[in-house]
Amino acid sequence: MKQICIISGKGGTGKTILAASLAALAKTTVMADCDVDAADLHLLLHPKVKETHEYYGGVEASIDPEKCTQCGRCEAECRYNAIENFQVIPVACEGCGVCQVVCEDDAVELKDALSGRWFVSETACGPMVHAKLGIAAENSGKLVSEVRQKAREIAEERNLEFVIVDGPPGIGCPVLAALTGIDLALIVTEPTLSGIHDMERVHGVCEHFGIRDAVCINKFDINTENSARIDSWCLRKGVPVVGRIRFDRAVTESVVAAKPFVEYTRNGAAADMREVCGKLLEMARETPDRS
């Protein structure tokens, strides 16, 4: 079983479009949507939820009105302005516990905070694990780890060949959680200055953790000069370029139709994407197992 993570360094490069197409082509796979802060893979794969689990990612304070003497110490010391009229504002509370420390009446209690939910579902492309983080909820890196762990367990139970992770953008904690233990990372970039900059940053993360990575240039024909710059950079760094996908308005049409792009059409950019996915799966099969 191989784990492939689709990352981008920035949002809007076409990462989820490619991940959904890869799932449609791979067949023997389990999908893990690890972009828990803004999950959208379900829009293309239409999962039917089989299991729902609550996720507690932190703590929040609550004030017992029967014990509270309204001394005002907690409100004065709260740096997040999360206490007003001797009541805690849940979306503002960071769970730091200062209010509990300064309360001399033992009126403040720290409770586990319900931060979101994660799901085990079935799709036409196979099982899928995904999540929904609550409004203003944090610790998304921990939730990513739970989603990935469950996806790996399902792959082992069903003897599936691949775990495909639709990773979050950027290089922060959720990305580190998505990349941990991955066999192969695909960096989806675009020929823009911000796309090149963030590709270099996320490659640095992969390089630091010793994760094998490859690059796909999406919409390569919108700026061939920058595409050539990406090719040159990859050559210097020894990072393989598994393919280039042309700009195609049919991609937007496939999103409106709520279908994986390679199932919406076989022409234009879909042919490029099929080639990229084929090379990526072969590359993953040849990658030594990290586990």
Residue, then its C-alpha position, 0 to 999 in steps of 0.5 A: m500500500k502506497q500513500i500519495c499526497i497532493i500538495s500545492g504550497k498555495g491554494g487554487t492550483g488545481k490540486t483537488i481537481l487532480a486528486a479527484s481524477l487520480a481517485a477515479l483512475a486508480k480504482t483500488t484506493v481510499m481517499a483522504d480529504c485532508d484540507v479540513d479547513a476548507a474541504d471540497l473533494h466531496l463536491l466531486l466524489h459525492p460520498k455517502v456517509k457511513e460513519t460520523h465521529e465527533y472531533y475534540g481538538g481543544v478546550e474552552a472555558s465555561i463559568d458556573p453562574e452559581k459559583c461566580t461572584q462577578c469579581g471581574r478578574c477573569e474578564a480583566e485578564c482574558r487577552y482574547n476578550a472572550i469573557e463578557n458579562f461574566q459569560v464565555i464567548p465560545v468562538a473567541c475562547e482560546g482555551c488558555g486557562v488564565c481565567q481558571v487560574v485567576c478565579e478565586d471562587d473555583a467558578v471556571e471549568l475547562k471542558d473539551a471543545l467539540s471542534g468538528r466531525w469526521f466521516v467515513s464514506e463510500t464513493a463510486c471511486g472507493p472509500m473516502v475519509h473526510a472531515k468538517l472543522g467547526i467555525a473558528a475551530e483550531n488544531s486542524g493538524k490533529l484532525v488531519s492526522e486522524v483522517r489519515q490514520k483512518a484512511r490507512e486503516i481502511a486501506e490495510e483492512r481492504n487490501l487497497e493499493f493506494v491512499i490518496v491524500d488531498g492535502p491542504p495548501g501552504i506549509g503549516c501544521p496541517v501540511l506537516a500532518a498530511l505529509t508525515g509518513i507519505d511515500l510520494a508527494l506531488i506538488v501541483t504548481e502553476p506558472t505564476l510568480s506566487g506559484i513558483h515561490d510556494m512550490e519552492r517552499v513546499h519542496g523545502v518541507c519535503e526535502h527536510f523530511g526526506i519525502r520523495d516529491a514530483v512536480c506537475i505544472n498546471k495551466f502551463d500554457i498561460n505563461t510558457e516563460n514561467s513554465a520553462r523557469i519551473d522546468s529549469w528549477c526542477l532540473r537543478k533540484g533533481v525533482p521529476v516533472v511528471g507532466r504539464i496540463r494545458f489550460d482548459r475551460a472544460v475544467t470549470e464545466s466539470v466542476v459545475a457538473a460535479k464530476p471528476f474531470v477525467e470522467y467529464t471528458r477525455n479530450g484536451a486537458a483531460a488527456d494531459m491529466r490522464e498521462v500525469c496520473g498514470k506516471l504518478l501511480e507508476m512512480a508511487r509503485e516504484t517508491p520504497d515503502r517508508s513504513 
